[in-house]
Amino acid sequence: MMLYPAAPEAAKRFVAFINASPTPFHAIQNAATRLEAAGFLKVKESDDWEKSVKPQGRYYFTRNQSSLLAFTIPPNWKPGMGVSIVATHVDSPNLRVRPVSKKSNLGYLQVGVETYGGGIWHSWFDRDLSLAGRVVVTKRDGSFQSKLIKVDRPLLRIPTLAIHLDRDVNSSFKFNQETEFVPIVGLIDSQLNAETNNLGNSSASSIQDNHHPALLSVLANELSVAPEEIHDFELHLYDTQPSVLGGINNEFIFSPRLDNMFSSFCALEAIADYAERSNFSLLEGNVNCIALFNHEEIGSVSTTGAESSLIPSLLQRLSPTPSLHFQSVARSFLVSADMGHAVHPNYASKHEENHRPRINGGMIIKTNAKQKYASDAIGTFLFKKLVELKGGKVQEFEVRNDIACGSTVGPMLSKIGLRTVDVGNAMLSMHSIRETGGSQDVQHAIDAFSSLFEGFAELDKALLVE
């Protein structure tokens, strides 16, 4: 961190967080560590919450190592009260190792991968790539455990074709994602000299025949287990070049996975700071909550995505009768936080002329008449007033009529009946392996979410909507 003596402290903390979080699994683990340091207690969905969840408490739970909800309960809480929520996602477009990954061609060891989400895939060529994710291994007592892994050295690469063999590459770089987008991991000679771990195990739970023995050996060494003790895994490719602050005045963040680790980190910091600073004996108002979802980049339709039971089950468990549940929904407010498109100096015409957000210009309110974003006048008014309480500013974004609009977790969560606003921070190169955001915008987002937790209930009392 001494590299950036004049940089915003929040941005430096974010860079450390994202470098430690190459996958959603790692992000959720690191979020849990931060929450526990702020006094949050872990509960399980299988627990009896009537016994474990009490007023004046701070709690979190995870699902499948890849999504997390954390919430604080004020001392005056009773069922039927509202919930103030910041919802984000922790997944990003990337490449994932196939269940049967063993490939080889012309002397090269290769690893079969599948594309996840809508990535700018040409940005993955000629990068120093490695592996991270979770691995199911045998424990010493014979039981099984899902352990996280992050290989900290370059293992793989997807080389481009030399310009001498493709003279048109600069005018039209196209490639087949199945046959021309396969990483190399080594040379066959090294495989032949490697100690084999193929034990001829044909049991249903064995994966020894599905992957190169040398690859399994790397994983085994990282986890301090024998290769045959690896039973399954979910491995993501990631760029080993770390996230950094850049620009003349460290005004930028050059990083992978800004979409949407950025919003997730800011939501996490806001609720952790709120819990650490607050005198819970004096607090009134809503339950405050952050929701870090998985699978937004592929539609959110999973057990850990925004269309899952995570938010509905929280609302129902806090307000268990139908009448109390609907009272709680009516008193709640959701801030759907995802990254937004900064105006690009070389492609300014891609933005509507009056809706050109700038990096470090403050939070963006995202609006779409077709409800690809869930913002409406009530949600935007509430959010603007909350930002105003911290002295911040907002920017407006609507997509051009001749460009398709993306979406967020906001519209699917608003179906529950929650008042919702879609917001974000400005960035460039969204869905590239290296993206660009603003170092000052980290604190802008933390302030906005902190204002929601501190001031929403009081603000809501002053708003009449029939």
Secondary structure, 3 states (H helix, E strand, C coil): CCCCCCCCHHHHHHHHHHHCCCCHHHHHHHHHHHHHHCCCEECCCCCCHHHHCCCCCEEEEEECCCEEEEEECCCCCCCCCCEEEEEEECCCCEEEEEEEEEEEECCEEEEEEEEECCCCHHHHCCCCEEEEEEEEEECCCCCEEEEEEECCCCCEECCCCCHHHCCCCCCCCCCCCCCCCCCEEEEHHHHHHCCCCCCCCCCCCCCCCCCCHHHHHHHHHHHCCCHHHEEEEEEEEEECCCCEEECCCCCEEEECCHHHHHHHHHHHHHHHHHHHHCCHHHCCCCEEEEEEECCHHHCCCCCCCCCCCHHHHHHHHHCCCHHHHHHHHHCCEEEEECCEECCCCCCHHHCCCCCCCCCCCCEEEECCCCCCCCCCHHHHHHHHHHHHHCCCCEEEECCCCCCCCCCCCHHHHHCCCCEEEEEECEEECCCCCCEEEECCHHHHHHHHHHHHHHHHHHHHHCCCCC
